[in-house]
Amino acid sequence: MKFRWICTCWLALGLLSAASIAAPALQSEAARSIDEGRQAELLERWRSMDDATRARMKARFDQLQSLPQEERQRALERGRRLIEELEATEEALDPEQRAVLDRLPAPERRRVVRGLFGDEARGTAALLRRMLTEEERARLESLGPDERDAVVARLRRRAMDQAFKDLSRIGRDLGLSTERLRSLRELPLEERRVAVVAELRIRCREYVAGQGLPPGLTEEAWAHMDSRSDEQFVRGLARMLRRDPSFGIPPERWEKLQRKRAGQARRLAALSEPSMQLRSERPELAGRALRQEALASRRAEAVAALVATGGLGDPEQERLRSLSSEDLWSVYRASLERLGRGLDGRSAVTEAMVVTSRRNGKGRRGDSRGDAKSPGRSRSRR
């Protein structure tokens, strides 16, 4: 569990700097307009836009131009960093994933990359929610640019401190000696970050050597990820952990985790993580719709995971299997939410099924009442 948290913390350090917090939506396009070497690409994109999209782009540009010079420069800088993050997100893909992406038309390719970056950004948002108090979260949106940058700097240090604390807690699993942990703790912040990623690499290599590659990860993809820079390695690892949360964890420990809420939640969450193939096949989908499609494509796995998490008996299993895709998604999301609130697996799944069933019952009764009232209203009019 802490393994994934360390990975998220490290990845968040880059995202916090790149996106800043609550960066305006206009930044990406505005930054590209001043970047040398992009004129041809921009012209092609402009020509491919419909009138409504062009109008939105022009409104964003006008909004940027109306800002005071200092604020406009900050917006352009945030936009430039956001573009760099999008490019780094694409660069972290393994050769097979890049090949899938390369087959898409340019607009759909950009949409898929933005979706991948959005997944990383959501992980950063979750990290922020854990690291900030309610008061800090409430104040954040009202801060000026300088104050906000100072907050980001503090969050970077807090994230690295938290990552190292978690690394210390799982030192026994990593095979680290007390002396090694002490030496890591004494390193300056940036050197400590490098050392933490080195430990992640060691753990992953040992896991692959002992357990082999997980399903869906080829030798070529693993070699590509392991040979990349620290930043690209962590990006690839974070993406893989979203699809296979057991990676890097010894089988006996993973078995124990499956009996705990956190392990159950991770296993369920991974089932709705869209693959690159699905993203390329349905580039028009994003967010909830894309995750719902991913879960539908793994329906048998989702049902099996919910059955195991809830310890469901035969009648409950049959009810679960008979659910529509929409209702299965509702049970799935409600189960995850309840696990996150601390309920045990049995309570989380059975309560989610009851809530979904009641909701459907109310809908049917409401429809029936509506149908019954219609003739009455018709008679009164007659």
Salt bridges, closest charged atoms under 4 A:
GLU29 OE2 - ARG45 NH2 3.11
ASP35 OD2 - ARG38 NE 2.81
GLU41 OE2 - ARG32 NH1 3.77
GLU41 OE1 - ARG38 NH1 3.78
ASP62 OD2 - LYS58 NZ 3.03
GLU70 OE2 - ARG74 NH2 2.85
GLU77 OE2 - ARG80 NH2 2.38
GLU77 OE2 - ARG81 NE 3.92
GLU84 OE2 - ARG80 NH1 2.20
GLU85 OE1 - ARG235 NH2 2.35
GLU87 OE2 - ARG38 NH2 2.47
GLU90 OE2 - ARG109 NH2 2.14
GLU91 OE1 - ARG98 NH1 3.67
GLU91 OE2 - ARG228 NH2 2.81
ASP102 OD1 - ARG109 NH1 2.40
ASP119 OD1 - ARG122 NH2 2.05
ASP119 OD2 - ARG279 NH2 2.10
GLU120 OE1 - ARG235 NH1 2.85
GLU120 OE2 - ARG239 NH2 3.28
GLU136 OE2 - ARG158 NH2 3.53
ASP146 OD1 - ARG74 NH2 2.76
ASP161 OD1 - ARG192 NH1 3.21
ASP166 OD1 - LYS2 NZ 3.74
ASP166 OD1 - ARG169 NH1 2.41
ASP173 OD2 - ARG253 NE 2.99
GLU190 OE2 - ARG156 NH2 3.81
GLU190 OE1 - ARG193 NH2 2.74
GLU199 OE2 - ARG180 NE 3.09
ASP226 OD1 - ARG201 NH1 3.47
ASP226 OD2 - ARG205 NE 3.09
ASP230 OD1 - ARG201 NH2 3.32
GLU231 OE2 - ARG235 NH2 3.05
GLU273 OE2 - ARG242 NE 3.29
GLU273 OE2 - ARG279 NH2 3.74
GLU273 OE1 - ARG291 NH1 3.20
GLU284 OE2 - ARG282 NE 2.60
GLU293 OE2 - ARG282 NH1 3.44
GLU301 OE1 - ARG298 NH2 3.10
GLU316 OE2 - ARG346 NH2 3.04
GLU318 OE2 - ARG321 NH1 3.33
GLU326 OE2 - ARG288 NH2 3.26
ASP327 OD1 - ARG359 NH2 2.80
GLU337 OE1 - ARG338 NH1 3.62
GLU337 OE2 - ARG341 NE 2.48
GLU351 OE1 - ARG338 NE 3.23
